[in-house]
Amino acid sequence: MAAGGGRLPGGKAHHMSPLRRVLTAVTEGRARTLDDVAREAGVSRDEASAMLDYWVSRGRLTREEITPGCPPRGCGSCPMASGCTTRTPGSAPALITIGVRPRRS
């Protein structure tokens, strides 16, 4: 439950389940990052991630992995080398986008 006795950021009381708040935050465009989703739903990042997985499995959201990959010449030629935590070519973190699946008519 959200901190503050069932209230979400901004002091708004919630009347939806956290699972539904995750879906609503994404479909209404209020959440652009996993941190945004977690904050909007009043849950942890891990919980938000699991809830996004649920909605993807139910077909309400889509997931697209965007993997630019590591440069073939290794970390030394990568502009992200200073902030990269993998330091292993070919194992760079993946960027994942979550989108709303179009409803069938």
C-alpha positions as CSV (number, residue, x, y, z in Angstrom):
1,M,0.0,0.0,0.0
2,A,1.1,3.5,-0.6
3,A,2.8,5.4,2.2
4,G,0.6,7.9,4.0
5,G,-2.4,5.8,4.8
6,G,-3.5,4.8,1.3
7,R,-2.7,8.1,-0.4
8,L,-0.7,8.5,-3.6
9,P,1.8,11.2,-4.4
10,G,0.2,14.6,-4.4
11,G,-2.2,13.5,-1.6
12,K,-4.7,11.9,-3.8
13,A,-6.7,9.0,-2.3
14,H,-6.8,5.9,-4.6
15,H,-9.9,4.0,-5.4
16,M,-8.3,1.5,-7.8
17,S,-6.1,-1.5,-7.1
18,P,-2.4,-1.0,-7.6
19,L,-2.6,-3.3,-10.6
20,R,-5.3,-1.2,-12.3
21,R,-3.3,2.0,-11.4
22,V,-0.3,0.6,-13.3
23,L,-2.4,0.0,-16.4
24,T,-4.0,3.5,-16.1
25,A,-0.7,5.3,-15.6
26,V,0.6,3.7,-18.8
27,T,-2.5,4.0,-20.9
28,E,-3.1,7.7,-19.9
29,G,0.6,8.5,-20.6
30,R,1.4,9.6,-17.1
31,A,4.3,7.1,-16.7
32,R,7.3,7.2,-19.0
33,T,9.7,5.2,-16.8
34,L,9.5,2.3,-14.4
35,D,10.0,4.8,-11.6
36,D,7.1,6.8,-12.9
37,V,4.9,3.7,-13.0
38,A,5.9,2.7,-9.4
39,R,5.3,6.2,-8.1
40,E,1.9,6.5,-9.9
41,A,0.8,3.2,-8.6
42,G,2.2,3.6,-5.1
43,V,4.3,0.4,-5.3
44,S,8.0,-0.6,-5.5
45,R,9.9,-0.8,-8.8
46,D,9.9,-4.6,-8.5
47,E,6.2,-4.7,-8.0
48,A,5.6,-2.2,-10.9
49,S,7.7,-4.4,-13.1
50,A,5.8,-7.5,-12.2
51,M,2.5,-5.7,-12.8
52,L,3.6,-4.5,-16.2
53,D,4.5,-8.2,-17.0
54,Y,1.0,-9.2,-16.0
55,W,-0.6,-6.6,-18.3
56,V,1.7,-7.7,-21.2
57,S,0.7,-11.4,-20.6
58,R,-3.0,-10.4,-20.6
59,G,-2.5,-8.6,-24.0
60,R,-3.4,-5.1,-22.7
61,L,0.1,-3.7,-23.1
62,T,2.9,-4.5,-25.5
63,R,6.7,-4.9,-24.8
64,E,9.4,-4.0,-27.3
65,E,13.0,-4.6,-26.5
66,I,15.4,-2.1,-28.1
67,T,18.9,-3.4,-27.9
68,P,21.5,-1.2,-29.5
69,G,24.2,-3.6,-28.4
70,C,27.8,-3.0,-27.6
71,P,30.2,-1.7,-30.2
72,P,32.2,-4.3,-32.0
73,R,35.4,-2.7,-30.9
74,G,34.6,-3.1,-27.3
75,C,34.0,-0.7,-24.3
76,G,36.7,1.7,-25.3
77,S,34.8,2.9,-28.3
78,C,31.4,3.1,-26.5
79,P,30.1,6.5,-25.5
80,M,28.4,4.9,-22.5
81,A,31.5,3.2,-21.2
82,S,31.9,5.5,-18.2
83,G,28.3,4.7,-17.0
84,C,28.1,1.1,-18.1
85,T,27.8,-1.5,-15.4
86,T,28.3,-4.6,-17.6
87,R,31.8,-4.0,-19.0
88,T,31.2,-7.1,-21.2
89,P,30.7,-6.6,-24.9
90,G,27.4,-8.0,-26.1
91,S,25.8,-7.9,-22.6
92,A,24.7,-4.2,-22.5
93,P,21.4,-3.5,-20.6
94,A,18.4,-3.5,-22.9
95,L,16.0,-0.6,-23.2
96,I,12.4,-1.8,-23.1
97,T,9.4,0.2,-24.1
98,I,5.9,-0.6,-22.9
99,G,3.0,0.5,-25.1
100,V,-0.8,0.1,-25.2
101,R,-2.0,-2.6,-27.5
102,P,-4.6,-1.3,-29.9
103,R,-8.1,-2.5,-29.2
104,R,-9.7,-4.7,-31.8
105,S,-12.8,-3.3,-33.4
